[in-house]
Amino acid sequence: MKSATIISILMPVRNDAPVLGNCLADIAKQSFEDFELVVVDDGSTDETTEMLQRAKGRDSRIRIIRTSANGIVSALNTGLAECKGNYIARMDADDRMEKTRLEKQLEMMIQNPELDLIGCRVEGFTDSGIFPESGIQYQSWSNSLISHEQIVCDLFAESPIVHPTFFAARELFNKIGGYSENPWAEDYDVILRAYEKGAKFGKHPETLLRKYHAPGRLSRREAMYKRPAMFEAKAHFLQVFGWLKNRRGVLIVGSGPTGRQAAQSFENRGVKLLGFVDNRPGPPDRYVKGRPAWGFPELPPPEFLEQFRDALIVLAIGDSSGQRAFSELLQKNGFVENHDFVRVIYNWPPASRCST
């Protein structure tokens, strides 16, 4: 009698014919063979549909669900409803996976039953071979977060697990109700909602996936993946998690684009903005976005910080050394990270001691 399927690979596609062949070849070569590939064809109009049908003719493990163009979240939830595996592995059609990816991520989950969702380290690639500096920095930061403690410590800095590396227990998606339609990225939303439910995270220390970067990729085109949307998610979940409960408001450290966007997202939710702190000397009555802005060429003195003991201090400093210095100052004065203060931008080199 055939055993139940262990792993369901969930892959939404739309007009991915130029890259689909390599991805399907990687999946077919997996060292772990007891899987199904659930492909949701989200309204393709190119050769994608025909390529999938030919692949299905060669491999009975492939299942195709064709829908109209309803978008990524709808496609993912449609696929989730069809998945039969005990574990769900995400994949994108333009990425590549090592032949041992499924085997090694499954082994990690079995050996660590407390884990609910894991990823792996990634390596980016492009058609031109020119990898953007921002991509290198994000990849380096993400790859430095391996343990649950490291991932959670940087939870509000940026999305800490790359989406196509997701490997999760099926029960986790059942518990959080699948993917959710929001103004922000669906993968970050899953991680934050899973954390709210007590999920434990991890990351396989090997590079098991190669992430494709192209100028026209979804994360560059769609508004929900851009800075304002990510800060809307951060401000929303900081409220949901209760980190603003019994707080007088927020003090934003950093008055550049990141600090201003964070301030706007908090104001959008009715959170009181107490002001900004930066290293720009100026008149004592200086304002940013209509709120007081205190400038300290060096770090502020402890007596200044004491005024905000009952606030949530939001670190939005893009410079890594500056972010680290302010974080260490706060800790030295008894402020607890991810309770009294939170970092809302990732830095590379890492500003946090949470990273490896």
Secondary structure as GFF3:
##gff-version 3
##sequence-region A 1 356
A	DSSP	beta_strand	7	13	.	.	.	ID=ss1
A	DSSP	alpha_helix	17	28	.	.	.	ID=ss2
A	DSSP	beta_strand	35	42	.	.	.	ID=ss3
A	DSSP	alpha_helix	48	58	.	.	.	ID=ss4
A	DSSP	beta_strand	62	67	.	.	.	ID=ss5
A	DSSP	alpha_helix	72	82	.	.	.	ID=ss6
A	DSSP	beta_strand	87	90	.	.	.	ID=ss7
A	DSSP	beta_strand	96	97	.	.	.	ID=ss8
A	DSSP	alpha_helix	101	111	.	.	.	ID=ss9
A	DSSP	beta_strand	117	125	.	.	.	ID=ss10
A	DSSP	alpha_helix	133	143	.	.	.	ID=ss11
A	DSSP	alpha_helix	148	153	.	.	.	ID=ss12
A	DSSP	three_ten_helix	163	165	.	.	.	ID=ss13
A	DSSP	beta_strand	167	169	.	.	.	ID=ss14
A	DSSP	alpha_helix	170	176	.	.	.	ID=ss15
A	DSSP	alpha_helix	186	196	.	.	.	ID=ss16
A	DSSP	beta_strand	201	212	.	.	.	ID=ss17
A	DSSP	alpha_helix	218	221	.	.	.	ID=ss18
A	DSSP	three_ten_helix	223	225	.	.	.	ID=ss19
A	DSSP	alpha_helix	227	240	.	.	.	ID=ss20
A	DSSP	beta_strand	250	253	.	.	.	ID=ss21
A	DSSP	alpha_helix	257	268	.	.	.	ID=ss22
A	DSSP	beta_strand	273	278	.	.	.	ID=ss23
A	DSSP	beta_strand	287	288	.	.	.	ID=ss24
A	DSSP	beta_strand	291	295	.	.	.	ID=ss25
A	DSSP	alpha_helix	302	306	.	.	.	ID=ss26
A	DSSP	beta_strand	312	315	.	.	.	ID=ss27
A	DSSP	alpha_helix	320	332	.	.	.	ID=ss28
A	DSSP	beta_strand	341	343	.	.	.	ID=ss29
###
